[in-house]
Amino acid sequence: MTITELPFGSWPTPVTSESVVSAAVRLSEVRVDGTYVYWSEGRPTEGGRTQIVRRGADGTGTDLLPEGMDARTAVHEYGGAAWWVADGVVWFTNWDDQRVYRLEPGGVPVVWTPIPAVPRGDRYADGVLARDGVAAVRERHPADGRGAVDVRNEIVRLRADPSSEPEVLVSGPDFVAAPRLSPDGASLAFVSWDHPSMPWDDTVLRVRDLATSTDTVVAGGPGESVLEPRWQSDGSLLFLSDRSGWWNLYRWTPGGAVAPVSELEAEIGVPAWQLGSARYAVLDDGSIVFARWRDGYDGLGMRRTDGSVIDLDLPFSVITAVERAGSDSVVVVAGTPTAEFGVYRIEFGVSAPRVETLRAPREIALGVAEISVPEPIAFPSEDGSGVRRTAHALFYSPVRSGYRGPSGELPPLLVMIHGGPTSHALPVLSPSIQYWTSRGFAVVDVNYGGSTGYGRAYRDLLKGAWGVVDVADCIAAARWLGEHGRVDPHRLAIRGGSAGGFTTLAALTRADSPFTAGADHFGVADLEALAAETHKFESRYLDGLIGEYPAERDVYRDRSPIHHVDRFRSPLIVLQGSEDPVVPPNQSQMIVDALRAQRIPVAYLVFDGEQHGFRRAENIRRAPDAELSFYSQVFGFALPPEEGIEPVDVENLTR
């Protein structure tokens, strides 16, 4: 094979922004109803809407929602569990009006909830079929628009008459989630929490007697996060708790005690940014199939009836949903380091598990040998006060057959920061990462202190330390890779969205910052403004990450990048949605205005109609191309002419 030598970053690649968007869908939730399997697909080419797909036993897939309808809820702003199904009937929350619709097989959607007092003011999610209707989470926004403090989160029963007001079953806690009815319909299990806690901090699992409205506390409280209650046919209740320091399985029996079902140094649970997580399923023989994070990778395990726990020999590295699909099988939404997410049925018999593909991941233009596979790395860092510790990341080397960088040169590095900040890097094939690695960039996706998948102690490292621990770990990752000769220490870029955008800005304002460029996607510039303007779900999040406001106002100001623009030395590109309710556009505007005043090189793109994250195909395509154009100007390499990438205007840049 002929090897062509070209500057890193300029290698021609089939992974263009067009291929990243083309036929791309976001596969997420999955349900099984009889012989049918249902899943949701977020489709950028259809304006970002979420379609519900039903697959029959004969393998035929059918789109269920008519044009113009979008199964997406705005509860907590991040949504999740926007649809549910039973006996062939689908209920879903429609994005435009946030009302629930009922869809019978072969029918058309019929509205199921009353007209709210304010448009989109009543939002529904996480429903479950009840004897005389549907029980679901309702988030009610006040008609006077007085803000997050007056938003009410309740569990309600939806009646068959859409003109009738839903019956309130649970009210009082700041937040409620996971309403689950017992097999006899007499009891309702649910999870709740109150400000300033987040659901990965402190939650409580209760069981309510629906006849008497009396509650029994099953688990939870200060220092314990409880998730995913699930009733069993014998009347017991399974759930996830991190009381051991790791989200593991437990069982509660009415009138009895809570007993552990699994005791792993691995995370079965995931942070409840969205409603409706499904990380385990119970087979007919009592075996439990579960997903679990360990050392940066996800995987499937099984708790057998004799109490033993085994890892299943399957290729999946990220699993977003596990659903029972018969007596001895489950359906999962899962991906691997060399394949995007797909929908699979896994059957368990006397021999090895058998995997059937129900919805295949799309084919991408790279062969398996040309895919950059994530390498888990651990490296030394510190907590901001000089205490040494270990941090984690996934490292991607540049890979492109037939090309190499100039002799003696090392590749530039993109330090990627996940959003959240309570989240984690995903070791699954991402064309958005291969877009960079196939051009000659190295990428490190940092699981900084505060990330999930490494136990509660690691997750709690960010308490009171946002803007310190995360920044320290990103800097440490870049320096460690540079010191070990894997990247060019003089061409280090940092990029992130949302919370990752804040970390990007905070890292660039450090006096000892090693970064020579940055990309901020809808990130936070002013923590005080965020505390005052954000939505209910996150309105007290900063209490734990920074401190209570306004008592800790000095800390907020000290950690806010907007107050340290004089320390900026590196060019920055900023990308922002015009209708973002989580990080309002003024956050980006204020940092751009400040950099312009300081004559720091800056590029700024605002995407009309986009919210927190870009969903439209044209914007998903434009964002990486603009960022690539930005790096080509900063690092001095040419753009591949055959792609026709529109250059971005970098103000104040001189070379």
C-alpha positions in Angstrom: 0.0 0.0 0.0 1.2 3.5 -0.9 1.5 5.7 2.1 0.9 9.4 1.7 2.5 11.9 4.1 0.2 14.8 5.0 0.0 17.2 7.9 -2.1 15.8 10.8 -5.6 17.2 10.6 -5.6 17.5 6.8 -6.0 13.8 5.9 -8.8 13.1 3.4 -11.5 10.9 5.0 -14.8 9.4 4.1 -16.1 10.4 7.5 -17.4 13.8 6.5 -20.0 15.9 8.3 -22.5 14.7 5.6 -21.8 11.1 6.5 -22.1 11.8 10.2 -25.6 13.1 9.6 -26.7 10.8 6.7 -29.2 8.2 8.0 -28.1 8.9 11.5 -30.7 8.1 14.2 -30.6 8.2 18.0 -31.8 4.8 19.2 -32.8 5.0 22.9 -35.7 3.4 24.7 -37.1 -0.1 23.9 -40.3 -1.8 24.9 -41.7 -5.3 24.4 -45.4 -6.0 24.1 -46.3 -9.6 23.2 -44.6 -10.5 20.0 -43.8 -6.9 19.1 -40.7 -4.9 19.9 -40.9 -1.1 20.0 -38.1 1.4 20.1 -37.6 5.2 19.6 -35.5 6.8 16.9 -34.4 10.4 17.0 -34.1 11.5 13.3 -32.0 14.6 12.5 -33.2 14.4 8.9 -36.8 14.9 10.1 -36.0 18.0 12.1 -34.8 16.0 15.1 -38.2 14.5 15.9 -38.5 11.2 17.8 -40.4 8.4 15.9 -41.7 5.2 17.6 -41.0 2.1 15.5 -42.7 -1.3 16.0 -41.2 -4.5 14.8 -43.3 -7.6 14.3 -42.4 -11.2 14.6 -41.9 -11.4 10.8 -39.2 -8.7 11.0 -41.3 -5.9 9.5 -40.7 -2.5 11.0 -43.5 0.2 11.0 -43.3 3.9 11.9 -46.2 4.6 14.2 -46.4 8.3 14.4 -47.8 10.4 11.6 -45.9 13.3 10.1 -45.7 16.3 12.5 -45.9 14.3 15.7 -42.8 13.9 17.9 -42.7 11.5 21.0 -40.6 13.7 23.2 -41.3 15.2 26.7 -39.9 18.3 28.3 -40.2 17.0 31.9 -36.9 18.1 33.6 -36.1 19.7 30.2 -34.0 16.5 29.5 -37.1 14.3 29.1 -37.0 10.5 28.8 -39.8 7.9 29.0 -42.0 10.0 26.7 -44.0 6.9 25.5 -45.2 3.6 26.8 -47.2 0.7 25.4 -49.5 -2.1 26.7 -51.8 -4.5 24.8 -50.9 -2.9 21.5 -51.9 0.6 22.6 -49.2 3.3 22.6 -49.4 6.4 24.7 -47.0 9.2 24.0 -46.3 12.8 24.9 -46.2 15.0 21.8 -43.4 17.6 21.7 -45.3 20.5 20.3 -48.1 20.7 22.9 -46.7 18.3 25.6 -50.1 16.6 25.8 -50.5 12.8 26.0 -52.0 11.0 23.0 -53.4 7.4 22.7 -52.7 5.4 19.6 -54.5 2.2 18.9 -53.2 -0.3 16.4 -54.1 0.9 12.9 -55.6 4.1 14.3 -54.7 7.7 14.6 -53.4 9.5 17.7 -56.2 10.7 20.0 -55.5 13.4 22.6 -55.7 12.0 26.2 -55.0 14.9 28.5 -56.9 18.2 28.9 -55.8 21.6 27.5 -53.4 23.1 30.0 -53.8 26.6 31.5 -50.6 27.7 29.7 -49.4 26.3 26.4 -47.1 23.3 27.0 -47.5 24.0 30.7 -48.5 20.4 31.6 -45.8 17.9 30.7 -46.1 14.2 31.1 -43.6 11.3 31.3 -42.8 7.8 32.7 -46.3 6.4 32.4 -47.6 3.0 33.5 -50.9 1.3 32.8 -53.3 1.4 35.7 -56.7 -0.4 36.1 -58.7 2.7 35.3 -56.3 4.8 33.3 -52.6 5.6 33.2 -50.3 6.8 36.1 -47.6 9.2 35.0 -45.3 12.0 36.1 -46.7 15.4 35.5 -44.7 18.6 35.6 -47.0 21.6 35.8 -45.7 25.1 35.0 -47.5 28.1 36.3 -49.6 30.3 34.1 -47.8 33.5 35.3 -44.4 32.2 34.3 -42.9 33.0 37.7 -40.0 30.6 37.2 -38.6 27.3 38.5 -39.7 27.8 42.1 -43.4 27.4 41.3 -43.1 24.4 38.9 -44.9 21.3 40.5 -43.9 17.7 39.9 -46.5 15.2 40.8 -47.7 11.7 40.0 -51.2 11.7 38.4 -53.8 9.3 37.1 -54.9 10.0 33.6 -58.6 9.2 33.0 -60.2 8.0 29.7 -62.0 11.4 29.3 -59.4 13.9 28.0 -61.6 16.8 29.3 -61.3 15.7 32.9 -58.5 16.9 35.2 -56.0 14.1 36.1 -56.3 12.8 39.6 -53.2 13.6 41.8 -51.8 10.5 43.4 -48.6 11.9 44.8 -47.7 15.5 45.5 -45.3 17.3 47.9 -41.8 16.3 47.0 -39.8 18.6 44.7 -39.4 15.7 42.3 -41.0 12.4 41.6 -40.1 9.6 39.2 -40.6 6.0 38.3 -44.3 5.4 39.3 -44.7 1.6 39.3 -47.9 -0.2 40.2 -47.8 -3.5 42.2 -49.1 -6.7 40.4 -52.4 -6.4 42.3 -52.8 -2.7 41.5 -53.1 -1.8 45.2 -49.7 -0.2 45.8 -47.7 2.4 44.0 -43.9 2.5 44.2 -42.2 5.7 43.4 -38.9 7.6 43.8 -38.7 11.2 45.1 -36.1 13.8 46.1 -36.0 17.4 47.2 -33.8 20.4 46.6 -30.9 20.8 46.7 -30.3 17.1 46.0 -30.0 15.6 42.6 -31.2 12.1 41.9 -27.7 10.7 42.0 -27.2 12.3 45.5 -30.1 11.5 47.8 -33.4 9.9 46.8 -36.1 8.0 48.7 -38.1 5.0 47.5 -41.6 4.7 48.9 -44.5 2.4 48.5 -48.0 4.1 48.8 -51.1 2.1 49.7 -53.6 3.6 47.2 -56.6 2.8 49.3 -55.3 4.6 52.4 -52.6 7.0 50.9 -50.1 5.8 53.5 -46.5 5.5 52.6 -43.8 2.9 53.5 -40.2 4.1 53.1 -38.3 1.2 51.5 -34.9 2.7 51.1 -32.9 5.9 50.5 -32.3 9.1 52.4 -29.1 11.2 52.9 -26.1 9.7 51.1 -28.1 7.1 49.2 -29.3 7.2 45.6 -32.2 4.8 44.8 -33.3 4.1 41.2 -35.4 1.9 39.0 -38.0 0.2 41.3 -39.6 -2.9 39.6 -42.3 -5.1 41.1 -42.0 -8.9 40.8 -44.9 -11.3 40.5 -44.5 -12.5 44.1 -45.1 -8.9 45.4 -41.4 -8.1 46.1 -39.7 -5.0 44.8 -36.4 -4.9 43.1 -34.4 -1.6 42.9 -31.0 -0.1 42.5 -29.1 1.6 45.4 -25.6 2.9 45.9 -25.6 2.3 49.6 -22.4 0.2 49.2 -20.7 2.9 47.1 -21.8 1.3 43.9 -25.3 1.2 42.3 -26.2 -2.5 42.8 -29.4 -4.5 43.0 -31.5 -5.0 46.1 -34.8 -6.6 47.0 -37.6 -5.5 49.4 -40.4 -7.7 50.6 -43.5 -6.1 52.1 -43.2 -6.6 55.9 -39.6 -7.7 55.5 -36.2 -6.2 55.2 -34.1 -5.1 52.3 -31.6 -7.6 51.1 -28.7 -7.3 48.5 -29.1 -9.1 45.3 -25.8 -8.2 43.7 -22.6 -6.9 45.4 -20.3 -5.8 42.6 -17.6 -3.1 42.4 -19.4 -1.9 39.3 -22.2 0.4 38.5 -25.5 -1.1 37.4 -27.3 2.3 37.7 -26.7 5.4 35.7 -27.4 9.1 36.7 -31.0 9.9 36.2 -30.7 12.9 33.8 -33.5 11.4 31.9 -36.5 9.5 33.2 -37.1 5.8 32.4 -33.7 4.2 32.7 -33.9 0.4 32.3 -30.6 -1.3 33.3 -31.9 -4.8 34.3 -34.6 -7.4 33.4 -35.8 -10.5 35.2 -36.2 -13.8 33.3 -38.9 -16.4 34.1 -36.5 -18.6 36.1 -35.6 -15.6 38.3 -32.3 -14.9 36.7 -31.5 -11.2 36.3 -29.7 -9.8 33.3 -28.2 -6.4 33.9 -25.9 -3.8 32.4 -22.9 -2.7 34.4 -20.1 -0.1 34.1 -16.6 -1.2 35.1 -13.2 0.5 34.2 -14.8 2.8 31.6 -16.6 0.1 29.7 -20.2 -1.1 30.0 -21.2 -4.7 29.6 -23.9 -7.3 30.4 -23.9 -9.6 33.4 -26.3 -12.2 34.9 -27.2 -12.9 38.4 -28.2 -16.6 38.4 -30.8 -18.3 40.6 -28.1 -19.8 42.8 -26.8 -16.3 43.6 -23.7 -16.4 41.5 -22.9 -13.5 39.2 -21.2 -13.9 35.8 -20.1 -11.6 33.0 -21.6 -12.5 29.7 -19.3 -12.9 26.7 -20.9 -10.3 24.4 -19.3 -7.6 22.3 -21.3 -4.7 23.7 -19.5 -1.8 25.4 -22.4 0.5 26.0 -26.0 -0.6 26.8 -28.7 2.1 27.1 -31.7 -0.2 27.7 -32.4 -3.8 28.9 -36.0 -5.1 28.5 -37.4 -8.6 29.2 -38.6 -10.2 25.9 -39.9 -13.6 26.8 -39.2 -16.3 29.3 -35.5 -16.6 28.5 -34.5 -13.5 26.5 -34.0 -9.8 26.7 -33.9 -6.9 24.1 -31.2 -4.3 24.4 -30.2 -1.1 22.8 -26.4 -1.4 22.6 -23.3 -0.5 20.8 -19.7 -1.6 20.5 -16.3 0.2 19.8 -16.7 -0.6 16.1 -20.5 -0.3 15.7 -23.0 2.4 16.6 -26.2 1.6 18.6 -28.5 -1.1 17.4 -31.4 -3.1 18.8 -30.7 -6.7 19.6 -32.5 -9.7 21.1 -30.4 -11.9 23.3 -31.6 -15.5 24.1 -30.2 -17.5 27.0 -30.2 -21.2 26.8 -28.0 -24.1 27.9 -25.2 -22.9 25.7 -23.8 -19.4 24.9 -26.2 -16.5 24.5 -27.6 -16.1 21.0 -27.8 -12.6 19.6 -30.3 -11.6 17.0 -30.1 -8.2 15.3 -33.5 -6.5 15.3 -32.4 -3.0 14.2 -28.9 -3.0 12.7 -26.6 0.0 13.3 -25.9 1.9 10.1 -22.8 1.2 8.0 -20.1 3.8 8.1 -17.5 4.4 5.5 -14.6 3.1 7.6 -13.5 -0.6 7.7 -13.1 -2.1 11.1 -9.3 -1.8 10.8 -9.6 1.9 10.1 -11.7 2.6 13.2 -9.9 4.2 16.2 -10.9 2.0 19.2 -11.0 3.7 22.6 -8.2 2.7 25.0 -9.0 3.1 28.7 -6.2 5.1 30.4 -5.5 6.0 34.0 -3.2 8.9 34.8 -2.1 10.9 37.8 -4.0 14.0 38.8 -4.8 16.0 41.9 -7.9 17.3 43.7 -6.9 21.0 43.6 -5.3 21.0 47.0 -2.2 19.0 46.0 -3.5 15.6 47.0 -2.5 13.1 44.3 -5.1 10.7 42.9 -5.9 8.7 39.7 -8.2 10.0 37.0 -9.6 8.2 33.9 -10.2 8.7 30.2 -10.6 7.0 26.9 -7.9 7.7 24.4 -8.3 7.5 20.6 -5.2 7.4 18.3 -5.4 8.9 14.8 -6.1 6.1 12.3 -6.4 6.3 8.5 -5.0 3.7 6.2 -2.7 5.1 3.5 -1.8 8.2 5.4 0.6 9.3 8.0 1.9 12.6 9.5 5.2 14.3 8.6 8.2 12.5 9.9 9.1 13.6 13.5 5.8 15.2 14.1 3.1 14.1 16.6 -0.6 14.6 16.2 -2.6 17.5 17.7 -4.9 16.5 20.6 -8.5 17.2 21.2 -9.5 16.9 24.8 -13.2 16.1 24.9 -15.3 16.8 27.9 -18.7 15.1 28.4 -21.7 17.1 29.5 -23.4 16.6 32.8 -21.1 17.1 34.6 -22.4 13.8 36.2 -22.0 11.7 33.1 -19.3 9.6 31.4 -17.5 9.1 28.1 -19.1 6.4 26.0 -16.8 3.7 24.5 -19.0 3.2 21.5 -18.4 3.9 17.8 -19.0 7.6 17.3 -18.7 9.0 13.8 -18.4 12.4 15.6 -15.1 11.1 17.1 -14.0 9.3 14.0 -14.5 12.5 12.1 -11.5 13.8 13.9 -9.3 10.7 14.3 -9.6 9.8 10.6 -8.2 13.2 9.8 -5.1 12.8 12.0 -6.3 14.2 15.3 -5.8 12.3 18.6 -8.7 12.4 20.9 -9.0 11.9 24.7 -12.5 11.7 26.2 -12.0 12.5 29.9 -13.9 10.8 32.7 -12.8 13.5 35.2 -13.5 13.2 38.9 -17.3 13.5 39.3 -18.0 11.1 36.3 -20.1 8.0 36.8 -19.0 4.4 36.3 -16.3 4.5 38.9 -18.4 4.4 42.1 -19.9 7.0 44.4 -16.6 8.1 45.9 -15.2 9.1 42.5 -18.6 10.7 41.6 -18.5 12.8 44.8 -15.0 14.2 44.0 -16.8 17.1 42.2 -18.8 18.1 45.2 -17.9 21.7 45.9 -15.1 21.4 43.3 -16.7 22.0 39.9 -14.3 24.1 37.9 -11.4 22.7 39.9 -11.3 18.9 39.8 -12.6 18.6 36.2 -10.2 21.2 35.0 -7.3 19.6 36.8 -8.1 16.2 35.2 -8.4 17.6 31.7 -5.1 19.4 32.0 -3.5 16.3 33.6 -4.7 14.1 30.7 -3.3 16.4 28.0 0.1 16.7 29.8 0.3 13.0 30.5 -0.2 12.1 26.8 2.3 14.8 25.8 4.9 13.6 28.3 4.5 10.0 27.0 5.1 11.1 23.4 1.6 10.3 22.1 0.5 13.8 21.1 2.1 17.1 20.2 2.3 19.1 23.5 2.2 22.4 21.6 -1.0 21.7 19.8 -3.6 20.9 22.5 -7.2 21.8 22.1 -10.0 21.4 24.6 -13.7 21.2 23.6 -17.0 20.5 25.4 -20.7 21.2 25.5 -23.0 22.3 28.3 -21.1 21.5 31.5 -18.2 20.5 29.3 -18.3 24.0 27.8 -17.9 25.4 31.3 -14.9 23.2 31.9 -13.4 24.3 28.5 -13.7 27.9 29.4 -12.5 27.4 33.0 -9.4 25.5 31.6 -8.6 28.3 29.2 -8.6 30.9 31.9 -6.1 29.0 34.0 -2.8 30.8 34.2 -1.0 27.4 33.6 -3.3 26.3 30.9 -1.5 24.2 28.3 -4.3 24.5 25.7 -3.6 26.5 22.5 -7.3 26.4 21.3 -10.8 25.7 22.6 -14.3 25.0 21.4 -17.2 25.9 23.6 -20.6 24.3 22.7 -23.4 26.1 24.7 -21.2 26.3 27.8 -21.6 28.2 31.0 -19.6 31.5 31.3 -21.3 33.0 34.4 -22.2 30.7 37.3 -24.2 33.4 39.0 -26.4 33.9 35.9 -26.9 30.2 35.6 -28.0 29.9 39.2 -30.6 32.6 38.6 -31.8 31.6 35.2 -31.8 27.8 34.8 -34.8 25.4 35.1 -36.2 23.7 38.1 -34.4 20.4 37.8 -31.0 22.0 37.9 -31.9 25.2 39.9 -30.1 23.9 43.0 -27.6 21.7 41.3 -24.9 24.2 41.9 -25.4 24.0 45.7 -23.5 20.7 45.6 -21.1 21.6 42.8 -20.1 25.1 44.0 -21.9 26.0 47.2 -25.2 27.6 48.3 -26.0 30.9 46.5 -25.8 33.8 47.5 -23.9 32.7 50.6 -21.0 31.5 48.5 -21.2 34.3 45.9 -17.5 34.9 46.0 -16.8 31.3 45.0 -19.3 31.6 42.1 -17.6 34.7 40.8 -14.1 33.2 41.3 -15.0 30.1 39.3 -16.9 31.9 36.5 -14.8 32.3 33.3 -16.5 35.6 32.5 -14.6 37.2 35.4 -11.2 36.0 34.2 -11.2 36.8 30.5 -7.9 38.7 31.1 -6.3 35.3 31.4 -7.4 34.1 28.0 -4.5 33.6 25.6 -5.9 31.0 23.2 -8.4 31.3 20.3 -11.9 30.1 21.0 -14.9 29.0 18.9 -18.4 29.2 20.4 -21.5 27.4 19.2 -24.9 28.1 20.7 -28.6 27.2 20.1 -30.9 30.3 20.0 -33.6 28.7 22.1 -31.5 26.8 24.8 -33.5 26.7 28.1 -30.8 25.0 30.0 -27.8 27.3 29.2 -29.4 30.5 27.8 -27.8 32.1 24.8 -26.7 35.2 26.8 -24.1 32.9 28.5 -22.3 32.5 25.1 -22.9 36.1 24.1 -21.2 37.5 27.2 -18.0 35.4 26.8 -17.8 36.3 23.0 -18.3 40.0 23.8 -15.6 39.9 26.4 -13.1 38.2 24.1 -13.8 40.7 21.4 -13.1 43.5 23.8 -9.8 41.7 24.7 -8.9 41.2 21.0 -8.7 37.5 21.6 -9.3 35.4 18.4 -12.9 34.2 18.5 -15.5 32.7 16.2 -19.2 32.6 17.1 -22.0 30.7 15.5 -25.7 30.8 16.7 -28.1 28.1 15.4 -31.6 29.4 15.1 -34.3 27.1 16.5 -31.9 24.8 18.3 -32.1 24.1 22.0 -29.7 22.3 24.4 -27.8 20.3 21.8 -28.3 20.3 18.0 -31.0 18.1 16.5 -31.4 19.4 12.9 -29.3 17.8 10.3 -28.0 21.0 8.7 -26.7 22.2 12.1 -25.2 18.9 13.2 -23.3 19.0 9.9 -22.2 22.7 10.2 -21.0 22.5 13.8 -18.0 20.1 13.3 -17.1 21.6 9.9 -16.9 25.1 11.5 -14.8 23.7 14.3 -12.5 22.0 11.9 -12.1 25.2 9.9 -11.3 27.0 13.1 -8.5 24.5 14.0 -7.1 24.6 10.5 -6.6 28.3 10.8 -5.2 28.1 14.4 -2.9 25.1 13.8 -2.0 26.0 10.2 -3.1 23.0 8.1 -5.2 23.0 4.9 -8.8 21.8 4.7 -9.5 18.9 2.3 -10.7 20.8 -0.8 -13.0 17.9 -1.9 -15.3 18.5 1.1 -16.2 22.1 0.2 -16.2 23.1 3.9 -17.4 26.7 4.4 -14.6 28.5 6.3 -15.6 30.1 9.6 -14.6 33.7 10.4 -12.1 33.9 13.2 -12.0 37.4 14.4 -8.7 38.9 15.6 -6.7 36.0 14.3 -3.3 36.9 12.8 -0.6 34.4 11.8 
